Amino acid sequence: MIKLKSHRLKGGRVQGGIDSGRVRGGIVLACIFFTHLIAYRTQSRFSVDLFVTPPPSTTTTLESDLVPPPPPVVLNTTFFTLPEEERQLTPLRFVDREQYTLRILSWKRAQFLAASVSLHSQCPGVKQIQVVWSILQEDDNMTTTNPDEITDNRIPAEVLENPKVVVERRTTNRLNNRFDILPTTPTSTLGIVILDDDLIYTCEALDMGFFLWTQHPDRMITYAPRRHLVTDAYSNPPRWRYGWHRNQQYSLGLTSTAFLHRDYLHYYTHYLPRDMYQHIQDHMNCEDIAMSLLISNLTHAKYPIAVDEWGFTSRLQLALKTGYEGIKAGKNHMPHRSNCVDWFATDLQLKDKFDGYSTFRGISTFNTSNVLAPAPTPGLQQILANPRFHALEEKRREWLQLDGREFGRVVTGIRRSLDQYAKSRNLSSEGHG
């Protein structure tokens, strides 16, 4: 028999545990971690929510610790010639299932950057915030091209003093910089959130995407689903154009907010076809389309995964009270993006591989058949023991009891709280972006 000590609270923590004891067969159980007890106790509770069709056989929490980790994700190399050591994604570690890194590209918009860093650094899931700070020579009358000599006089002090922040200084303002992590930039996690500097979220909305990503690290988890549209099915190959999601269907994911495996940033920077890369460099457009289609190519035409709809409809896009200070989309913006979708999909050999669209849900979280792991993994057990996951699931359970109008008020309330935060920073909003 295994003897259990009684649990009592002391100083806000649970005291007690499991005594060593005899187990049939002469095996002595020395210790069981408390997190294992939590996961073991809650495993059956969440199994119905996590799996649309329960797997025929599963392992217990304790047994799963004896199971080897899932094999690394092997990438499609029929298009890209990758070195042998780069043909599979780096497996996730313990820290990668607990926390993630925000990477924010910012140029001149110090107020937006300060507001974003101040809010998101409070999220327990955020381990590090990488600020890619671009200053052009003509902006500060600079005479140097050495990033180490760039002054920080335009970066708000609260950003520089934040212990989670690492500043990556650039002498050029290029969209490709958001994916190009410099060797001198320390990166703590494999999970990277690419985030526009004018978008803010609740911690729960970011956690939702994070927990999805930890189960599917080979996929892009996007907060901005879009789709391709076939405009000329009779041409060879068919002509595609860029479009918004419709009827909750999508096939592309934008990187205004997106979880990505760190390795994909490396593949984009070093292996994206150079004509595509240079086009993005020259025209300041289409880097998000390129990343989405690049990942689909490397994963044998898998689509991105969109977070539940409330996650991206509850976000807030910041604006200055004197007027919106964002990238203005000219009249050629959409035609340009359509050309990118058609060109990139053709060159990345995806037009004959995409079959229909994926569908996002309203508040389903993990309960969507096309994003579920086939069976529990050690990583899933770690998620089940995470109190942030429990809190998110409890909210979802409450929301599932609401009708559409009541849930709409919940989303409005989330946005209102973000709007109040923006006003406290002397900012207004442009809606949910």
C-alpha positions in Angstrom: 0.0 0.0 0.0 1.1 3.6 -0.6 0.6 5.7 2.5 -0.6 9.2 2.0 0.2 12.0 4.4 -2.6 14.5 5.1 -2.3 17.8 3.2 -2.4 21.0 5.1 -1.8 24.6 4.1 1.2 26.5 5.5 2.3 29.8 4.1 0.0 29.4 1.1 1.6 26.1 0.0 0.4 22.6 0.3 2.5 20.6 2.7 2.8 16.8 2.8 3.2 14.3 0.1 3.6 10.6 -0.4 5.6 8.3 2.0 7.8 5.7 0.6 6.1 2.4 0.9 6.0 -1.1 -0.3 4.4 -2.0 -3.6 3.4 -5.5 -4.6 6.4 -7.1 -6.3 8.9 -5.6 -3.9 9.3 -2.3 -5.8 9.7 0.7 -3.5 8.1 4.0 -4.5 10.5 6.7 -3.4 8.7 9.9 -4.5 5.9 11.2 -6.7 6.0 14.9 -7.6 3.0 16.9 -6.5 2.4 18.1 -10.1 1.9 14.4 -11.0 -0.8 14.1 -8.5 -2.6 17.1 -9.9 -2.3 15.7 -13.4 -3.3 12.2 -12.3 -6.4 13.6 -10.5 -7.5 15.8 -13.4 -6.7 13.5 -16.3 -10.1 11.9 -16.5 -11.8 15.3 -15.9 -10.3 16.8 -19.1 -10.2 13.8 -21.4 -13.8 14.4 -22.7 -13.0 18.0 -23.5 -9.6 17.3 -25.1 -10.5 14.5 -27.4 -13.5 14.4 -29.8 -12.9 10.7 -30.2 -11.1 9.1 -27.2 -8.1 7.0 -28.3 -8.4 3.2 -28.0 -5.7 3.1 -25.4 -3.9 5.7 -23.2 -1.2 5.7 -20.6 -1.6 7.0 -17.1 0.3 10.0 -15.9 2.9 8.0 -14.1 3.3 5.6 -17.0 3.7 8.4 -19.5 6.9 9.5 -17.7 8.4 6.2 -18.8 7.4 6.7 -22.4 10.0 8.2 -24.6 9.2 11.7 -25.9 7.4 11.9 -29.2 9.8 11.7 -32.2 11.0 15.0 -33.6 9.0 16.5 -36.5 10.6 15.6 -39.7 10.3 18.3 -42.3 9.5 18.1 -46.0 12.8 18.5 -47.9 11.6 17.8 -51.4 11.7 21.6 -52.1 14.4 22.8 -49.8 17.9 21.4 -49.6 18.5 21.4 -45.8 21.6 20.2 -44.0 21.0 16.8 -42.3 21.0 18.4 -38.8 18.3 20.8 -39.8 15.8 18.4 -41.3 13.7 18.1 -38.1 12.4 20.6 -35.6 14.2 21.0 -32.3 12.1 19.0 -29.7 10.4 21.0 -27.0 11.9 21.1 -23.5 10.2 21.6 -20.2 10.5 25.4 -20.3 9.0 25.5 -23.9 5.8 24.0 -22.5 5.6 26.6 -19.7 6.6 29.9 -21.3 7.2 31.7 -24.5 9.0 34.7 -26.0 7.4 37.8 -27.5 9.2 39.4 -30.4 8.1 42.9 -31.3 9.3 44.9 -34.3 9.0 48.6 -33.6 10.1 51.8 -35.3 9.5 55.2 -33.9 6.2 54.2 -32.2 7.6 54.4 -28.7 4.2 54.9 -27.0 2.8 51.8 -28.6 5.9 49.8 -27.6 5.8 51.0 -24.0 2.1 50.1 -23.6 2.6 46.7 -25.2 5.7 45.8 -23.1 4.1 47.1 -19.8 0.9 45.0 -20.3 2.3 41.8 -21.8 5.3 41.5 -19.4 2.8 41.0 -16.6 1.7 37.7 -18.2 3.2 34.7 -16.4 3.6 32.8 -19.7 5.9 35.5 -21.1 9.5 34.6 -20.3 11.2 37.1 -22.5 10.3 40.1 -24.8 12.6 40.8 -27.7 12.3 44.3 -28.9 13.6 44.8 -32.5 14.3 48.5 -32.5 15.0 50.0 -35.9 16.6 53.4 -36.2 17.6 54.8 -39.5 20.8 56.9 -39.9 18.8 59.9 -41.1 16.5 59.7 -38.1 19.2 60.5 -35.6 21.8 62.1 -37.9 23.8 58.9 -37.4 27.2 58.4 -38.9 27.6 54.8 -37.9 26.3 51.5 -39.4 27.3 49.6 -36.3 24.2 48.5 -34.3 26.2 48.5 -31.1 26.8 52.2 -31.4 23.1 53.1 -31.7 21.8 55.1 -28.8 18.6 54.2 -26.9 17.4 57.8 -26.5 14.1 57.0 -28.2 13.4 53.8 -26.4 11.2 54.5 -23.3 13.0 54.0 -20.0 10.3 51.6 -18.8 11.0 49.3 -21.7 14.8 49.4 -21.2 14.4 48.8 -17.4 11.9 45.9 -17.8 13.7 42.7 -16.7 12.0 40.6 -19.4 13.2 42.9 -22.2 16.1 42.3 -24.6 16.7 45.0 -27.2 17.9 44.0 -30.6 19.1 47.2 -32.4 18.9 47.5 -36.2 20.2 50.2 -38.6 17.5 49.3 -41.2 13.8 49.1 -40.9 12.8 45.9 -42.8 9.9 43.6 -42.2 12.3 40.6 -42.7 14.0 41.7 -39.4 11.1 40.4 -37.4 12.1 36.9 -38.3 15.9 37.3 -38.2 17.0 36.7 -34.7 20.6 38.0 -34.4 23.2 35.5 -33.0 23.9 38.1 -30.2 20.2 38.1 -29.1 19.7 35.5 -26.3 16.5 33.5 -26.9 15.1 31.6 -23.9 12.4 29.5 -25.6 11.6 27.7 -28.8 8.1 29.2 -28.8 8.2 32.7 -30.4 5.2 35.0 -30.6 5.6 37.5 -33.5 3.5 40.5 -32.3 2.8 43.9 -34.0 3.6 46.7 -31.6 0.1 48.2 -31.8 -1.8 45.1 -30.7 -2.6 44.2 -27.1 -4.2 41.1 -25.7 -5.2 39.6 -22.4 -2.9 37.0 -20.9 -5.6 34.4 -21.3 -5.9 35.1 -25.0 -2.2 34.6 -25.5 -2.2 31.4 -23.3 -4.9 29.9 -25.5 -2.6 30.1 -28.5 0.4 28.9 -26.5 -1.3 25.7 -25.3 -2.4 24.9 -28.8 1.1 25.5 -30.1 2.7 23.2 -27.5 0.7 20.3 -28.9 1.4 21.3 -32.5 4.9 23.0 -32.6 5.2 22.3 -36.3 2.2 24.5 -37.1 1.7 28.3 -37.1 -0.9 29.3 -34.5 -2.4 32.5 -35.9 -4.6 35.2 -34.5 -5.3 36.6 -38.0 -6.7 33.9 -40.3 -7.0 34.6 -44.0 -7.5 32.5 -47.1 -6.6 32.1 -50.7 -9.3 32.4 -53.4 -9.1 30.7 -56.8 -9.9 33.3 -59.4 -9.1 31.4 -62.6 -9.5 27.7 -62.1 -8.9 27.0 -65.8 -5.4 28.4 -66.1 -2.4 26.1 -65.4 -1.7 26.4 -62.6 -4.9 28.1 -61.3 -4.7 31.8 -60.4 -5.0 32.6 -56.7 -5.6 35.8 -54.8 -5.6 37.0 -51.2 -8.8 37.2 -49.2 -10.3 37.5 -45.8 -11.7 34.4 -44.0 -15.3 33.7 -44.7 -17.7 31.4 -42.9 -14.9 30.8 -40.4 -12.8 29.2 -43.2 -9.2 29.9 -43.7 -6.0 28.6 -45.3 -3.4 31.3 -44.5 -2.2 32.8 -41.2 -0.8 36.3 -40.8 2.0 37.1 -38.3 0.6 40.3 -36.8 0.2 37.9 -33.9 1.3 34.3 -34.3 3.1 31.5 -32.4 6.0 30.0 -34.3 8.7 27.5 -33.6 12.0 29.3 -33.4 13.5 27.1 -36.1 11.0 28.5 -38.6 12.5 31.9 -38.2 15.9 30.4 -39.1 14.5 28.7 -42.2 12.8 31.8 -43.3 15.9 33.9 -43.0 18.3 31.4 -44.6 16.2 29.2 -46.9 13.3 31.2 -48.3 13.9 31.6 -52.0 16.0 34.7 -52.4 13.8 36.4 -55.0 10.9 36.2 -52.5 13.1 37.4 -49.7 14.4 40.4 -51.7 10.9 41.3 -52.9 9.7 41.5 -49.3 12.9 43.5 -48.4 12.2 46.0 -51.2 8.4 46.4 -50.9 7.8 46.1 -47.2 4.9 43.7 -47.7 4.0 40.0 -47.8 6.4 38.7 -45.2 3.5 37.1 -43.3 2.2 35.4 -46.4 5.7 34.0 -47.1 6.0 32.6 -43.6 2.6 31.0 -43.7 3.2 29.3 -47.0 6.8 28.4 -46.1 5.6 26.5 -43.0 2.9 24.8 -45.1 5.5 23.6 -47.5 7.8 22.3 -44.8 4.9 20.4 -43.1 3.6 18.7 -46.3 0.8 21.3 -46.9 -0.6 21.6 -43.4 -2.6 24.7 -42.8 -2.0 27.1 -39.9 -4.2 26.7 -36.9 -6.3 29.7 -35.9 -7.1 30.4 -32.3 -10.7 30.4 -31.2 -12.5 33.4 -32.5 -12.8 35.3 -29.2 -9.0 35.3 -29.0 -8.6 37.6 -32.0 -11.9 39.5 -31.8 -11.2 40.6 -28.2 -7.8 42.1 -29.0 -7.3 45.9 -29.3 -5.4 47.9 -31.9 -3.8 51.0 -30.4 -3.9 54.5 -31.9 -2.7 57.9 -30.8 -5.5 60.2 -29.7 -4.3 62.7 -32.3 -4.8 60.2 -35.0 -3.9 56.7 -36.1 -0.1 56.1 -36.5 0.1 52.9 -38.4 1.2 51.6 -41.8 -1.2 53.1 -44.3 -2.3 50.6 -46.9 -2.4 52.3 -50.4 -4.7 51.4 -53.2 -2.2 48.8 -54.5 -1.9 47.0 -51.1 -4.5 44.2 -51.8 -3.5 43.6 -55.4 0.1 43.4 -54.3 -0.7 40.8 -51.6 -2.8 38.8 -54.2 0.2 38.7 -56.4 2.3 37.4 -53.5 -0.1 34.7 -52.7 -0.2 33.5 -56.3 3.5 33.7 -56.8 4.6 32.2 -53.5 2.1 29.3 -53.6 3.3 28.5 -57.1 7.0 28.6 -56.4 6.5 26.7 -53.1 4.6 24.0 -55.0 1.4 24.2 -52.9 -1.3 24.9 -55.4 -2.0 21.2 -56.1 -1.7 20.3 -52.4 -4.1 22.7 -50.6 -7.5 21.0 -50.4 -10.3 23.3 -49.2 -10.0 25.2 -46.0 -9.7 24.8 -42.2 -12.4 26.1 -39.9 -12.0 28.0 -36.6 -14.4 27.8 -33.7 -15.8 30.3 -31.3 -14.9 29.0 -27.8 -13.9 25.4 -28.4 -10.2 25.7 -27.2 -8.9 22.2 -27.7 -12.1 20.6 -28.8 -11.5 20.7 -32.6 -10.8 17.5 -34.4 -8.3 18.8 -36.8 -5.9 20.2 -34.2 -5.8 17.3 -31.7 -2.9 15.1 -31.0 -3.7 11.4 -31.7 -2.9 10.3 -28.1 -1.7 11.8 -24.8 1.9 12.7 -24.7 4.2 13.6 -21.8 3.9 17.2 -23.0 0.2 17.0 -22.7 0.4 15.8 -19.1 2.6 18.8 -18.3 -0.1 21.1 -19.7 -2.8 19.3 -17.6 -0.8 20.2 -14.5 -0.5 23.9 -15.5 -2.7 26.2 -13.4 -3.0 28.6 -16.3 -4.5 25.9 -18.4 -7.0 25.1 -15.7 -8.0 28.7 -15.4 -8.5 29.0 -19.1 -10.6 25.8 -19.2 -12.8 26.9 -16.3 -13.6 30.1 -18.2 -14.4 28.1 -21.3 -16.7 25.9 -19.4 -18.6 28.9 -18.1 -18.8 30.5 -21.6 -20.2 27.3 -23.1 -23.3 27.8 -20.9 -24.0 31.2 -22.5 -26.0 32.0 -25.5 -24.6 34.0 -28.4 -25.7 37.4 -27.1 -24.4 36.7 -23.6 -21.0 35.5 -24.9 -20.8 38.6 -27.1 -21.1 40.7 -24.0 -18.2 38.7 -22.5 -16.0 39.5 -25.5 -17.0 43.2 -25.4 -16.1 43.2 -21.7 -12.6 41.9 -22.5 -12.1 44.6 -25.1 -13.5 47.3 -22.8 -10.9 46.4 -20.2 -8.1 46.6 -22.8 -9.6 50.0 -23.9 -9.4 51.3 -20.3 -5.8 50.3 -20.2 -5.1 52.1 -23.5 -6.8 55.3 -22.1 -4.6 55.0 -19.0 -1.6 55.3 -21.4 -3.1 58.3 -23.2 -3.9 56.1 -26.2 -7.1 55.3 -28.0 -8.0 52.3 -30.1 -8.8 51.5 -33.7 -11.0 48.5 -32.9 -9.8 44.9 -32.8 -7.7 45.1 -35.9 
